[in-house]
Amino acid sequence: MNIEKYPYASKRNHKTFLFKSVGPKGTIKKIVSFRLINEQYQNIYNLSFGDQGKTKSAFNDRVVSNNGDRTKVLATVALTVREFFKHFPNAIAYMRGSTPSRTRLYQMEISAHLMEIYEFFDIYGINYGKPEKFRTGTNYEAFLILLNKKKP
Amino acid sequence: MPAIKKNKGKAQTRSLFGKPVRGRIDKNMPDFENDPVIVKRAEEAAAFFDEHPEVIEFIKKIQEKNKK
């Protein structure tokens, strides 16, 4: 059985993705953005996820949507991560929630699908500045995602 | 007496990547890459890596390992 996902659109550069969450609060535009951290840290992209704000280009990663579709939304974000890595196979995505509770939510979702995630990605958790292979039951402050190139 | 089927109780996890949804290109999508919040988050990430060079060393080791 597959988790439902929303159809998404991306910019031609495959670094920005947009999809629409549909639920009791209405239709909310969701943005996933991969931005190169800076020239010093080559190939390391910061993954930002949030809502499109009131103006067309405004991004808000602090808003709580409560649109009743969290699993579907996060599964769609996971798909956009896969799409990004198709175009940037050597990239490293750095992911951290905009609040500690969101980081915890990401951690729970990663834990729930870890075996499947490992088929495509290598994922590491960072705790007090120390990275390690992601382990369920450990609290992390951020995550690193790389393409699993040893996939058969 | 009919044989009792053993229920191994294996958890059924729903697939995250199964049946992917096709994405499309939207030429008119705003460029969020330069949105102030997204820029700020990237700066925060850079500050984190500046503060924790051991994470960068770790990444370099993984990259080297992946090249082999």
Backbone of each chain as ProteinMPNN parsed JSONL, in Angstrom:
{"seq_chain_A": "MNIEKYPYASKRNHKTFLFKSVGPKGTIKKIVSFRLINEQYQNIYNLSFGDQGKTKSAFNDRVVSNNGDRTKVLATVALTVREFFKHFPNAIAYMRGSTPSRTRLYQMEISAHLMEIYEFFDIYGINYGKPEKFRTGTNYEAFLILLNKKKP", "coords_chain_A": {"N_chain_A": [[0.858, -1.202, 0.0], [0.532, 2.189, -0.82], [1.616, 5.421, 0.3], [-0.353, 8.266, -0.039], [0.354, 10.991, -2.245], [0.829, 14.454, -3.12], [0.472, 15.941, -6.35], [3.233, 17.645, -7.809], [4.969, 20.685, -8.739], [7.909, 21.909, -10.335], [10.625, 24.257, -10.44], [12.557, 25.024, -13.355], [15.178, 24.606, -12.677], [15.146, 22.605, -10.832], [15.396, 22.978, -8.105], [13.545, 24.177, -6.587], [10.35, 23.426, -5.419], [6.822, 23.089, -5.67], [3.7, 22.424, -4.201], [0.193, 21.698, -3.623], [-1.537, 21.639, -0.65], [-4.487, 20.158, 0.388], [-7.247, 20.525, 2.404], [-9.229, 20.714, 5.476], [-8.655, 23.37, 6.132], [-8.558, 24.61, 3.784], [-6.936, 25.323, 0.617], [-3.535, 25.104, 0.586], [-0.498, 26.436, -0.373], [2.504, 24.737, -0.664], [5.992, 24.888, -0.2], [9.095, 23.581, -1.221], [12.443, 24.006, -0.888], [15.749, 23.895, -2.134], [18.697, 25.19, -1.286], [21.895, 26.233, -2.148], [24.316, 26.282, 0.345], [26.603, 27.991, 0.738], [29.345, 29.284, -1.257], [31.609, 28.29, -0.152], [30.98, 25.864, 1.051], [30.747, 23.518, -0.867], [28.342, 21.843, -2.826], [26.653, 21.368, -0.693], [23.429, 21.631, 0.3], [20.842, 23.538, 1.722], [17.852, 22.387, 2.974], [14.753, 23.75, 2.808], [11.478, 23.964, 4.034], [8.136, 24.938, 3.782], [5.262, 27.153, 3.889], [3.709, 28.966, 1.188], [3.635, 32.385, 1.487], [1.641, 35.385, 2.02], [2.248, 37.168, -0.059], [3.257, 36.573, -3.445], [5.882, 35.567, -3.638], [6.691, 35.15, -1.052], [7.94, 33.244, 1.624], [7.18, 31.041, 4.274], [8.225, 29.386, 7.051], [7.37, 28.913, 9.564], [4.729, 28.791, 10.061], [1.804, 27.071, 11.214], [-0.024, 24.727, 9.67], [-2.054, 22.772, 10.039], [-3.745, 21.151, 8.388], [-4.723, 18.678, 8.258], [-3.434, 16.692, 6.772], [-0.887, 15.68, 7.166], [0.789, 13.386, 6.782], [0.558, 12.896, 4.052], [1.558, 15.273, 3.044], [4.229, 15.244, 3.997], [5.137, 12.963, 2.721], [5.061, 13.833, 0.122], [7.006, 15.801, 0.219], [9.19, 14.119, 0.605], [9.243, 12.902, -1.893], [9.975, 15.058, -3.492], [12.53, 15.407, -2.605], [13.729, 13.158, -3.625], [13.456, 13.701, -6.336], [15.038, 16.002, -6.567], [17.591, 14.916, -6.04], [17.894, 13.345, -8.282], [18.724, 15.099, -10.163], [20.849, 16.319, -8.963], [23.047, 14.473, -8.144], [25.368, 14.393, -6.614], [24.958, 15.981, -4.503], [24.539, 17.15, -1.099], [22.072, 17.133, 1.212], [21.102, 19.273, 3.728], [19.115, 19.158, 6.488], [16.915, 20.649, 8.703], [14.483, 21.221, 11.13], [12.309, 24.114, 11.361], [11.679, 24.624, 13.904], [12.398, 23.043, 17.108], [10.421, 21.071, 17.568], [9.516, 20.48, 15.048], [11.78, 19.424, 13.886], [11.88, 17.132, 15.337], [9.554, 15.908, 14.452], [10.244, 15.372, 11.778], [12.237, 13.56, 12.287], [10.774, 11.447, 13.388], [9.247, 10.679, 11.195], [11.244, 9.89, 9.432], [12.273, 7.719, 10.861], [10.075, 6.017, 10.78], [10.063, 5.163, 8.166], [12.512, 4.17, 7.586], [13.899, 1.878, 6.477], [13.026, 1.804, 3.846], [13.844, 4.307, 2.996], [16.597, 4.001, 3.094], [17.024, 2.514, 0.817], [17.315, 4.31, -1.144], [18.68, 6.519, -0.182], [21.465, 7.684, 1.842], [21.425, 8.392, 5.202], [22.094, 10.642, 7.789], [22.286, 11.548, 11.205], [22.658, 14.481, 13.195], [24.025, 15.343, 16.218], [24.605, 17.465, 18.82], [26.579, 18.591, 17.234], [27.867, 16.361, 16.288], [28.024, 14.062, 13.767], [26.337, 11.037, 12.797], [25.482, 7.751, 11.578], [22.072, 7.505, 10.909], [20.008, 6.631, 13.601], [17.228, 4.952, 14.904], [15.231, 6.161, 17.577], [17.035, 7.911, 18.622], [17.626, 11.268, 19.423], [17.983, 13.974, 17.239], [19.566, 17.027, 16.081], [19.719, 17.903, 13.545], [19.832, 16.789, 10.081], [21.6, 14.913, 7.577], [21.422, 14.247, 4.18], [22.207, 12.036, 1.642], [22.651, 10.727, -1.664], [22.155, 7.288, -2.076], [24.565, 5.592, -3.45], [25.277, 3.056, -3.758], [23.247, 1.519, -4.396], [21.765, -1.43, -5.657]], "CA_chain_A": [[0.0, 0.0, 0.0], [1.365, 3.382, -0.952], [1.135, 6.648, 0.917], [-0.784, 9.242, -1.058], [1.166, 12.215, -2.386], [0.26, 15.497, -3.977], [1.276, 16.266, -7.536], [4.044, 18.838, -7.544], [5.611, 21.361, -9.872], [9.239, 22.389, -9.953], [11.256, 25.211, -11.344], [13.388, 24.317, -14.32], [16.466, 24.25, -12.069], [14.899, 21.463, -9.924], [15.797, 23.302, -6.731], [12.351, 24.677, -5.908], [9.175, 22.609, -5.715], [5.585, 23.634, -5.108], [2.498, 21.588, -4.302], [-0.946, 22.259, -2.893], [-2.163, 20.826, 0.394], [-5.93, 20.403, 0.374], [-7.847, 19.988, 3.629], [-10.275, 21.549, 6.109], [-8.279, 24.794, 6.174], [-8.529, 25.107, 2.414], [-5.787, 24.943, -0.209], [-2.339, 25.816, 1.057], [0.65, 26.161, -1.244], [3.691, 24.298, 0.071], [7.233, 25.104, -0.941], [10.314, 22.884, -0.801], [13.542, 24.691, -1.583], [17.121, 23.458, -1.868], [19.562, 26.332, -1.595], [23.312, 26.025, -1.861], [24.569, 27.025, 1.578], [27.433, 29.074, 0.189], [30.375, 28.776, -2.173], [32.626, 27.586, 0.644], [30.533, 24.494, 1.292], [30.263, 23.083, -2.186], [27.427, 20.692, -2.918], [25.783, 21.214, 0.478], [22.214, 22.418, 0.098], [19.915, 23.603, 2.844], [16.476, 22.061, 2.58], [13.738, 24.535, 3.519], [10.111, 23.534, 3.726], [7.15, 25.799, 4.436], [4.095, 27.583, 3.111], [3.82, 30.214, 0.443], [2.979, 33.422, 2.285], [0.586, 36.198, 1.403], [2.687, 37.635, -1.372], [3.539, 35.415, -4.295], [7.209, 34.974, -3.453], [7.064, 35.064, 0.362], [8.024, 31.883, 2.155], [7.008, 31.047, 5.723], [8.441, 28.031, 7.572], [6.96, 28.875, 10.972], [3.27, 28.691, 10.14], [1.265, 25.727, 11.475], [-1.167, 24.649, 8.755], [-3.122, 21.913, 10.584], [-4.704, 20.902, 7.31], [-5.179, 17.285, 8.36], [-2.842, 15.83, 5.734], [0.553, 15.708, 7.45], [1.509, 12.257, 6.161], [0.568, 13.111, 2.596], [2.455, 16.41, 2.791], [5.628, 14.842, 4.201], [5.471, 12.003, 1.654], [5.316, 14.632, -1.092], [8.334, 16.408, 0.423], [10.16, 13.047, 0.342], [9.328, 12.731, -3.357], [10.734, 16.179, -4.065], [13.946, 15.144, -2.275], [14.187, 12.179, -4.632], [13.547, 14.396, -7.626], [16.216, 16.875, -6.487], [18.813, 14.108, -6.149], [18.023, 12.845, -9.665], [19.414, 16.142, -10.921], [22.065, 16.7, -8.23], [23.405, 13.223, -7.443], [26.499, 14.575, -5.695], [24.593, 16.965, -3.466], [24.256, 16.738, 0.277], [20.993, 17.995, 1.708], [21.106, 19.521, 5.174], [17.72, 19.381, 6.847], [16.676, 20.953, 10.106], [13.174, 21.846, 11.256], [12.374, 25.528, 11.756], [11.564, 24.594, 15.371], [12.792, 21.701, 17.574], [9.342, 20.083, 17.435], [9.464, 20.06, 13.636], [12.92, 18.522, 13.678], [11.441, 15.859, 15.957], [8.565, 15.324, 13.538], [10.997, 14.81, 10.648], [12.933, 12.383, 12.811], [9.792, 10.37, 13.528], [8.869, 10.21, 9.855], [12.403, 9.158, 8.898], [12.31, 6.443, 11.582], [8.96, 5.168, 10.341], [10.285, 4.66, 6.802], [13.968, 4.107, 7.441], [14.379, 0.819, 5.577], [12.734, 2.215, 2.47], [14.688, 5.468, 2.709], [17.958, 3.5, 2.844], [17.123, 1.989, -0.548], [17.628, 5.422, -2.052], [19.533, 7.543, 0.432], [22.176, 7.505, 3.106], [20.94, 9.476, 6.049], [22.878, 10.793, 9.013], [21.753, 12.482, 12.188], [23.693, 15.286, 13.855], [23.672, 15.599, 17.603], [25.675, 18.265, 19.438], [27.647, 18.781, 16.247], [28.505, 15.09, 15.926], [27.18, 13.284, 12.857], [26.408, 9.565, 12.853], [24.446, 7.082, 10.801], [20.786, 7.708, 11.597], [19.509, 5.522, 14.416], [15.903, 5.233, 15.467], [15.249, 6.312, 19.027], [18.015, 8.927, 19.015], [17.184, 12.618, 19.05], [18.983, 14.719, 16.471], [19.254, 18.441, 15.857], [19.66, 18.12, 12.096], [20.063, 15.569, 9.305], [22.288, 15.014, 6.291], [20.894, 13.251, 3.244], [23.023, 11.833, 0.441], [22.141, 9.663, -2.516], [22.791, 5.988, -1.867], [25.1, 5.225, -4.769], [25.557, 1.612, -3.791], [21.989, 0.828, -4.671], [22.003, -2.401, -6.727]], "C_chain_A": [[0.892, 1.25, 0.0], [0.748, 4.577, -0.239], [0.762, 7.621, -0.203], [0.159, 10.437, -1.08], [0.415, 13.21, -3.251], [1.103, 15.628, -5.241], [2.052, 17.55, -7.282], [4.571, 19.429, -8.844], [6.989, 21.802, -9.407], [9.696, 23.474, -10.923], [12.179, 24.425, -12.261], [14.73, 23.876, -13.714], [16.356, 23.089, -11.054], [15.403, 21.712, -8.497], [14.617, 23.832, -5.921], [11.142, 23.876, -6.373], [7.962, 23.223, -5.025], [4.47, 22.6, -5.247], [1.406, 22.178, -3.419], [-1.505, 21.239, -1.914], [-3.648, 21.179, 0.423], [-6.547, 19.738, 1.604], [-8.869, 20.946, 4.213], [-9.944, 23.034, 6.148], [-8.191, 25.403, 4.774], [-7.329, 24.598, 1.646], [-4.593, 25.786, 0.195], [-1.166, 25.435, 0.165], [1.88, 25.874, -0.399], [4.925, 24.424, -0.812], [8.342, 24.225, -0.36], [11.447, 23.517, -1.6], [14.892, 24.113, -1.159], [18.033, 24.612, -2.262], [20.993, 26.009, -1.203], [23.67, 26.887, -0.649], [25.466, 28.228, 1.306], [28.545, 28.457, -0.66], [31.441, 27.967, -1.424], [32.261, 26.11, 0.827], [29.895, 23.936, 0.023], [29.396, 21.837, -2.063], [26.544, 20.495, -1.684], [24.611, 22.193, 0.345], [21.37, 22.401, 1.372], [18.508, 23.327, 2.329], [15.521, 22.894, 3.441], [12.366, 24.059, 3.083], [9.125, 24.421, 4.486], [6.016, 26.147, 3.496], [4.427, 28.83, 2.286], [3.013, 31.253, 1.213], [1.984, 34.231, 1.48], [0.995, 36.756, 0.046], [3.215, 36.434, -2.136], [4.885, 34.75, -3.978], [7.594, 34.798, -1.986], [6.945, 33.642, 0.886], [7.933, 31.958, 3.676], [7.178, 29.616, 6.253], [8.07, 27.923, 9.048], [5.461, 28.636, 11.137], [2.855, 27.23, 10.395], [-0.026, 25.595, 10.665], [-2.338, 23.881, 9.352], [-4.18, 21.599, 9.538], [-5.091, 19.424, 7.231], [-4.564, 16.322, 7.364], [-1.326, 15.709, 5.922], [1.324, 14.6, 6.731], [1.639, 12.468, 4.658], [1.542, 14.228, 2.221], [3.919, 15.963, 2.919], [6.065, 13.81, 3.164], [5.767, 12.753, 0.358], [6.677, 15.32, -0.984], [9.413, 15.356, 0.121], [10.335, 12.817, -1.161], [10.149, 13.846, -4.0], [12.232, 16.011, -3.753], [14.512, 14.17, -3.306], [14.396, 12.84, -5.995], [14.791, 15.293, -7.661], [17.496, 16.058, -6.71], [18.979, 13.47, -7.532], [18.856, 13.817, -10.489], [20.713, 16.578, -10.261], [22.565, 15.494, -7.42], [24.552, 13.366, -6.459], [26.195, 15.542, -4.552], [24.47, 16.303, -2.096], [23.175, 17.688, 0.764], [21.082, 18.06, 3.231], [19.683, 19.888, 5.557], [17.587, 19.579, 8.356], [15.304, 21.626, 10.18], [13.309, 23.296, 11.683], [12.186, 25.677, 13.264], [12.002, 23.197, 15.824], [11.679, 20.668, 17.408], [9.21, 19.615, 15.981], [10.622, 19.129, 13.306], [12.549, 17.133, 14.204], [10.434, 15.144, 15.053], [9.265, 14.676, 12.342], [11.681, 13.513, 11.076], [11.978, 11.185, 12.918], [9.408, 9.8, 12.165], [10.015, 9.428, 9.204], [12.45, 7.769, 9.541], [11.248, 5.48, 11.05], [9.224, 4.526, 8.983], [11.761, 4.395, 6.528], [14.447, 3.07, 6.423], [14.156, 1.217, 4.115], [13.612, 3.407, 2.062], [16.101, 5.006, 2.363], [18.122, 2.892, 1.453], [17.588, 3.073, -1.511], [18.674, 6.377, -1.483], [20.364, 6.985, 1.582], [21.739, 8.67, 3.97], [21.682, 9.457, 7.382], [22.189, 11.803, 9.927], [22.907, 13.238, 12.825], [23.187, 15.63, 15.255], [24.847, 16.299, 18.277], [26.878, 18.394, 18.493], [28.336, 17.501, 15.819], [27.58, 14.285, 15.006], [27.376, 11.782, 13.044], [25.327, 9.002, 11.948], [23.139, 7.165, 11.595], [20.374, 6.445, 12.359], [18.14, 5.886, 14.958], [16.039, 5.332, 16.989], [16.278, 7.303, 19.529], [17.495, 10.289, 18.566], [18.313, 13.367, 18.361], [18.557, 16.173, 16.323], [19.136, 18.762, 14.368], [20.009, 16.799, 11.401], [20.838, 15.892, 8.03], [21.749, 13.905, 5.401], [21.795, 13.213, 2.014], [22.381, 10.722, -0.373], [22.883, 8.377, -2.189], [23.266, 5.483, -3.226], [25.408, 3.743, -4.864], [24.295, 0.807, -4.05], [22.191, -0.145, -5.833], [21.251, -2.048, -8.005]], "O_chain_A": [[1.875, 1.332, 0.737], [-0.473, 4.727, -0.181], [1.489, 7.765, -1.186], [0.693, 10.838, -0.046], [-0.497, 12.862, -4.001], [2.319, 15.444, -5.198], [1.556, 18.449, -6.602], [4.613, 18.776, -9.887], [7.204, 22.041, -8.219], [9.218, 23.582, -12.052], [12.537, 23.285, -11.964], [15.34, 22.908, -14.17], [17.362, 22.654, -10.493], [15.784, 20.784, -7.784], [14.695, 23.921, -4.696], [10.938, 23.676, -7.57], [8.066, 23.797, -3.941], [4.322, 21.978, -6.299], [1.663, 23.041, -2.58], [-1.891, 20.132, -2.291], [-4.016, 22.353, 0.476], [-6.387, 18.536, 1.817], [-9.323, 21.872, 3.541], [-10.847, 23.87, 6.193], [-7.801, 26.558, 4.607], [-6.766, 23.557, 1.984], [-4.633, 27.015, 0.151], [-0.878, 24.253, -0.027], [2.252, 26.664, 0.468], [4.901, 24.11, -2.002], [8.5, 24.143, 0.858], [11.411, 23.556, -2.829], [15.138, 23.877, 0.024], [18.125, 24.965, -3.438], [21.269, 25.572, -0.086], [23.365, 28.08, -0.619], [25.101, 29.36, 1.621], [28.654, 27.235, -0.755], [32.083, 27.081, -1.989], [33.12, 25.23, 0.765], [28.674, 23.896, -0.123], [29.689, 20.916, -1.301], [25.763, 19.545, -1.637], [24.792, 23.41, 0.287], [21.213, 21.361, 2.011], [18.042, 23.952, 1.376], [15.495, 22.75, 4.664], [12.131, 23.787, 1.906], [9.267, 24.626, 5.691], [5.833, 25.524, 2.45], [5.298, 29.625, 2.64], [1.851, 31.026, 1.549], [1.543, 33.822, 0.407], [0.189, 36.808, -0.883], [3.572, 35.413, -1.55], [5.012, 33.527, -4.042], [8.701, 34.345, -1.692], [5.97, 32.94, 0.618], [8.537, 32.833, 4.296], [6.374, 28.738, 5.941], [8.421, 26.944, 9.706], [4.991, 28.316, 12.228], [3.459, 26.293, 9.872], [-1.01, 26.279, 10.947], [-3.489, 24.287, 9.193], [-5.375, 21.767, 9.783], [-5.706, 18.982, 6.261], [-5.111, 15.244, 7.13], [-0.578, 15.643, 4.947], [2.378, 14.845, 6.145], [2.7, 12.244, 4.073], [2.254, 14.143, 1.221], [4.744, 16.265, 2.056], [7.231, 13.782, 2.769], [6.633, 12.343, -0.414], [7.413, 15.413, -1.966], [10.415, 15.652, -0.529], [11.444, 12.568, -1.635], [10.919, 13.609, -4.932], [13.088, 16.421, -4.537], [15.63, 14.341, -3.793], [15.371, 12.575, -6.698], [15.506, 15.336, -8.662], [18.372, 16.461, -7.475], [20.089, 13.096, -7.909], [19.593, 13.418, -11.39], [21.586, 17.143, -10.921], [22.516, 15.489, -6.19], [24.694, 12.541, -5.556], [27.065, 15.871, -3.746], [24.32, 15.088, -1.967], [23.348, 18.907, 0.731], [21.132, 17.038, 3.917], [19.111, 20.828, 5.005], [18.079, 18.787, 9.159], [15.002, 22.506, 9.374], [14.307, 23.674, 12.297], [12.494, 26.724, 13.834], [11.985, 22.261, 15.025], [11.964, 19.502, 17.135], [8.831, 18.472, 15.729], [10.469, 18.172, 12.547], [12.865, 16.11, 13.596], [10.469, 13.922, 14.914], [8.919, 13.564, 11.943], [11.704, 12.522, 10.346], [12.338, 10.058, 12.579], [9.263, 8.588, 12.005], [9.787, 8.435, 8.513], [12.642, 6.767, 8.853], [11.497, 4.285, 10.892], [8.675, 3.466, 8.679], [12.2, 4.397, 5.378], [15.312, 3.365, 5.598], [15.013, 0.984, 3.262], [14.063, 3.494, 0.92], [16.732, 5.547, 1.454], [19.244, 2.769, 0.963], [18.176, 2.789, -2.555], [19.456, 6.969, -2.226], [20.025, 5.976, 2.2], [21.692, 9.81, 3.508], [21.867, 8.412, 8.005], [21.591, 12.777, 9.469], [24.003, 12.699, 12.978], [22.079, 16.134, 15.436], [25.959, 15.772, 18.296], [28.032, 18.313, 18.914], [29.302, 17.55, 15.057], [26.492, 13.877, 15.412], [28.461, 11.327, 13.406], [24.374, 9.696, 11.595], [23.116, 6.925, 12.802], [20.394, 5.34, 11.816], [17.925, 7.007, 15.419], [16.871, 4.656, 17.594], [16.39, 7.519, 20.736], [16.984, 10.433, 17.455], [19.448, 13.39, 18.838], [17.378, 16.513, 16.421], [18.53, 19.762, 13.981], [20.422, 15.831, 12.039], [20.744, 16.991, 7.484], [21.636, 12.756, 5.828], [22.1, 14.25, 1.425], [21.658, 9.882, 0.163], [24.105, 8.38, -2.043], [22.474, 5.011, -4.042], [25.76, 3.24, -5.93], [24.281, -0.419, -3.938], [22.72, 0.239, -6.876], [21.348, -2.768, -8.998]]}, "seq_chain_B": "MPAIKKNKGKAQTRSLFGKPVRGRIDKNMPDFENDPVIVKRAEEAAAFFDEHPEVIEFIKKIQEKNKK", "coords_chain_B": {"N_chain_B": [[-9.948, -31.2, 13.541], [-9.503, -27.972, 12.349], [-6.45, -26.656, 11.014], [-4.717, -24.093, 12.699], [-4.018, -20.994, 11.461], [-0.948, -19.418, 11.606], [-0.448, -16.175, 12.745], [1.892, -14.038, 11.989], [2.14, -11.459, 12.694], [3.369, -9.352, 11.369], [4.298, -6.049, 10.868], [2.577, -3.848, 8.737], [3.945, -1.628, 6.759], [3.283, 1.372, 5.192], [4.148, 2.265, 1.875], [6.579, 4.71, 1.158], [7.821, 5.7, -1.152], [6.618, 4.341, -3.165], [4.6, 4.1, -6.127], [5.14, 6.776, -7.427], [4.37, 10.263, -7.805], [4.054, 12.125, -10.73], [6.114, 14.87, -11.45], [5.901, 18.264, -12.628], [7.24, 20.829, -14.78], [7.243, 24.209, -13.911], [7.364, 27.101, -15.386], [6.731, 29.6, -14.559], [6.957, 29.759, -11.854], [7.59, 31.42, -8.777], [10.843, 32.633, -7.773], [11.957, 31.176, -5.226], [14.375, 30.69, -4.14], [15.838, 32.923, -3.518], [14.381, 34.092, -1.584], [13.942, 35.988, 1.401], [13.672, 34.522, 3.853], [14.477, 31.938, 3.169], [17.077, 32.434, 2.353], [18.064, 33.292, 4.79], [17.853, 30.924, 6.298], [19.74, 29.362, 4.982], [22.007, 30.793, 5.612], [22.031, 30.4, 8.35], [22.525, 27.678, 8.374], [25.093, 27.685, 7.266], [26.432, 28.991, 9.303], [26.203, 27.066, 11.254], [27.791, 25.018, 10.184], [30.218, 26.353, 10.146], [30.659, 26.527, 12.827], [30.874, 23.909, 13.498], [33.213, 22.3, 12.361], [33.852, 19.63, 12.282], [31.703, 18.299, 11.221], [31.819, 18.923, 8.544], [34.232, 17.698, 7.919], [33.451, 15.074, 8.288], [31.561, 14.835, 6.234], [33.241, 15.137, 4.027], [34.75, 12.816, 4.234], [32.8, 10.87, 3.759], [32.143, 11.524, 1.137], [34.542, 10.951, -0.153], [34.655, 8.22, 0.294], [32.452, 7.411, -1.168], [33.33, 7.918, -3.713], [35.09, 5.909, -4.264]], "CA_chain_B": [[-9.818, -29.788, 13.931], [-8.732, -27.265, 11.306], [-5.163, -26.071, 11.432], [-4.792, -22.645, 12.988], [-2.98, -20.26, 10.72], [-0.158, -18.55, 12.484], [-0.327, -14.779, 12.329], [3.211, -13.596, 12.44], [2.017, -10.095, 13.219], [4.323, -8.46, 10.721], [3.724, -4.715, 10.661], [2.435, -3.433, 7.343], [4.321, -0.231, 6.627], [2.887, 1.889, 3.88], [5.341, 2.659, 1.118], [6.799, 6.151, 1.001], [8.203, 6.065, -2.516], [5.875, 3.585, -4.153], [3.692, 4.856, -6.985], [5.454, 8.205, -7.36], [3.562, 11.219, -8.559], [4.907, 12.801, -11.706], [6.232, 16.317, -11.294], [5.94, 19.022, -13.898], [8.017, 22.071, -14.715], [6.44, 25.43, -13.95], [8.298, 28.188, -15.74], [6.31, 30.851, -13.914], [7.043, 29.669, -10.397], [8.487, 32.452, -8.224], [12.168, 32.134, -7.406], [12.04, 31.177, -3.758], [15.771, 30.518, -3.719], [16.341, 34.179, -2.964], [13.451, 34.599, -0.574], [14.737, 36.337, 2.598], [13.657, 33.454, 4.877], [15.293, 30.817, 2.653], [18.469, 32.914, 2.428], [18.411, 33.29, 6.215], [18.06, 29.525, 6.726], [21.028, 28.917, 4.423], [23.041, 31.462, 6.42], [22.06, 29.691, 9.643], [23.202, 26.394, 8.122], [26.521, 27.998, 7.095], [26.952, 29.289, 10.649], [26.294, 25.77, 11.948], [28.977, 24.305, 9.668], [31.394, 27.097, 10.617], [30.808, 26.211, 14.247], [31.148, 22.469, 13.65], [33.998, 21.819, 11.204], [33.903, 18.164, 12.282], [30.635, 17.804, 10.34], [32.364, 19.053, 7.181], [35.221, 16.615, 7.788], [32.66, 13.844, 8.158], [30.989, 14.845, 4.877], [34.345, 14.9, 3.081], [35.092, 11.38, 4.313], [31.738, 10.108, 3.068], [32.276, 11.785, -0.297], [35.705, 10.182, -0.613], [34.26, 6.808, 0.332], [31.516, 7.185, -2.275], [34.056, 7.993, -5.0], [35.824, 4.644, -4.481]], "C_chain_B": [[-8.977, -29.03, 12.895], [-7.454, -26.634, 11.864], [-5.327, -24.571, 11.66], [-3.648, -21.953, 12.257], [-2.241, -19.34, 11.676], [-0.107, -17.132, 11.915], [0.984, -14.245, 12.873], [3.217, -12.14, 12.904], [3.004, -9.108, 12.611], [3.665, -7.109, 10.441], [3.679, -4.366, 9.178], [2.76, -1.944, 7.254], [3.923, 0.234, 5.238], [4.107, 2.459, 3.181], [5.402, 4.172, 0.891], [7.032, 6.528, -0.462], [7.455, 5.284, -3.595], [4.907, 4.478, -4.906], [3.972, 6.364, -6.933], [4.543, 9.055, -8.242], [4.498, 11.948, -9.511], [4.931, 14.311, -11.445], [6.196, 17.002, -12.649], [6.754, 20.296, -13.692], [7.059, 23.254, -14.792], [7.392, 26.609, -14.169], [7.969, 29.479, -14.992], [6.403, 30.824, -12.385], [7.985, 30.754, -9.868], [9.814, 31.831, -7.78], [12.343, 32.222, -5.89], [13.48, 31.072, -3.251], [16.332, 31.781, -3.072], [15.356, 34.837, -1.999], [14.235, 34.871, 0.712], [14.787, 35.231, 3.647], [14.556, 32.289, 4.431], [16.777, 31.195, 2.683], [18.947, 32.856, 3.882], [18.682, 31.867, 6.711], [19.398, 28.987, 6.197], [22.181, 29.536, 5.215], [23.179, 30.789, 7.79], [22.788, 28.355, 9.5], [24.706, 26.619, 7.985], [27.164, 28.262, 8.456], [27.132, 27.995, 11.437], [27.558, 25.022, 11.491], [30.273, 25.014, 10.079], [31.725, 26.698, 12.058], [31.224, 24.749, 14.466], [31.933, 21.94, 12.449], [34.09, 20.299, 11.143], [32.803, 17.569, 11.383], [31.113, 17.856, 8.882], [33.405, 17.962, 6.93], [34.524, 15.278, 7.556], [32.097, 13.736, 6.732], [32.073, 14.53, 3.84], [34.724, 13.425, 3.056], [34.059, 10.535, 3.575], [31.887, 10.28, 1.554], [33.442, 10.994, -0.886], [35.355, 8.701, -0.722], [33.349, 6.483, -0.859], [32.201, 7.209, -3.635], [34.715, 6.668, -5.331], [34.924, 3.58, -5.089]], "O_chain_B": [[-7.848, -29.428, 12.608], [-7.396, -26.158, 12.998], [-6.0, -23.881, 10.893], [-2.477, -22.293, 12.424], [-2.842, -18.59, 12.445], [0.235, -16.928, 10.75], [1.141, -14.035, 14.075], [4.212, -11.662, 13.45], [3.421, -8.15, 13.261], [2.591, -7.049, 9.843], [4.653, -4.576, 8.456], [1.946, -1.101, 7.631], [4.196, -0.433, 4.24], [4.983, 3.055, 3.808], [4.427, 4.809, 0.494], [6.516, 7.534, -0.949], [7.632, 5.532, -4.788], [4.448, 5.493, -4.381], [3.142, 7.136, -6.454], [4.031, 8.611, -9.27], [5.602, 12.338, -9.133], [3.889, 14.935, -11.245], [6.436, 16.379, -13.683], [6.925, 20.769, -12.568], [6.169, 23.288, -15.642], [8.111, 27.04, -13.267], [8.83, 30.342, -14.818], [5.975, 31.763, -11.714], [9.052, 30.983, -10.437], [9.88, 30.646, -7.454], [12.819, 33.225, -5.36], [13.759, 31.333, -2.081], [17.191, 31.714, -2.192], [15.502, 36.009, -1.651], [15.1, 34.078, 1.082], [15.829, 35.018, 4.268], [15.302, 31.731, 5.235], [17.628, 30.364, 3.003], [20.067, 32.434, 4.17], [19.633, 31.638, 7.458], [20.095, 28.247, 6.891], [23.2, 28.889, 5.457], [24.28, 30.631, 8.317], [23.557, 27.951, 10.372], [25.504, 25.847, 8.516], [28.28, 27.821, 8.728], [28.092, 27.846, 12.193], [28.294, 24.468, 12.308], [31.292, 24.37, 10.327], [32.885, 26.555, 12.443], [31.839, 24.404, 15.476], [31.386, 21.217, 11.617], [34.372, 19.734, 10.086], [32.958, 16.469, 10.852], [30.843, 16.949, 8.095], [33.448, 17.375, 5.849], [34.954, 14.466, 6.738], [32.153, 12.674, 6.111], [31.851, 13.762, 2.904], [34.986, 12.857, 1.996], [34.407, 9.599, 2.855], [31.775, 9.321, 0.792], [33.34, 10.439, -1.98], [35.707, 8.027, -1.69], [33.462, 5.422, -1.472], [31.721, 6.601, -4.592], [34.888, 6.321, -6.5], [35.373, 2.461, -5.338]]}, "name": "protein", "num_of_chains": 2, "seq": "MNIEKYPYASKRNHKTFLFKSVGPKGTIKKIVSFRLINEQYQNIYNLSFGDQGKTKSAFNDRVVSNNGDRTKVLATVALTVREFFKHFPNAIAYMRGSTPSRTRLYQMEISAHLMEIYEFFDIYGINYGKPEKFRTGTNYEAFLILLNKKKPMPAIKKNKGKAQTRSLFGKPVRGRIDKNMPDFENDPVIVKRAEEAAAFFDEHPEVIEFIKKIQEKNKK"}
